[in-house]
Amino acid sequence: MECISILEARYVKDFRIFLKFNTGETGEVDLKDIVYKYPIAKPLRNFEVFSHFYLDSWPTLAWDCGFDIDPESLYFRATGKSLREFGT
């Protein structure tokens, strides 16, 4: 079975990111709750810093401060679908 992966990620505004997945599905996620939940993400509370993410080699959404979020979690947030619905 194929894994969920992120093909495209674009900053929208505030803590919102547009995502396109290998399933063809797209959606926006608001990551404010995550940014405020984890101490390692504290630098990301600044919108300028938050907006400078990249897709690493997995591809996982990542930031230079060492914080990252896996594609499966983002897929659920963006689509509302579980991995079981995807077939993994």
HELIX and SHEET records of a PDB file:
HELIX    1   1 LYS A   32  LYS A   37  1                                   6    
HELIX    2   2 PRO A   39  ARG A   45  5                                   7    
HELIX    3   3 PHE A   47  PHE A   50  1                                   4    
HELIX    4   4 PRO A   71  THR A   79  1                                   9    
HELIX    5   5 LEU A   83  PHE A   86  1                                   4    
SHEET    1   A 3 ILE A   6  LYS A  13  0                                        
SHEET    2   A 3 ARG A  16  PHE A  21 -1                                        
SHEET    3   A 3 THR A  26  ASP A  30 -1                                        
SHEET    1   B 3 TYR A  54  LEU A  55  0                                        
SHEET    2   B 3 LEU A  61  ALA A  62 -1                                        
SHEET    3   B 3 ASP A  68  ILE A  69 -1                                        
END                                                                             
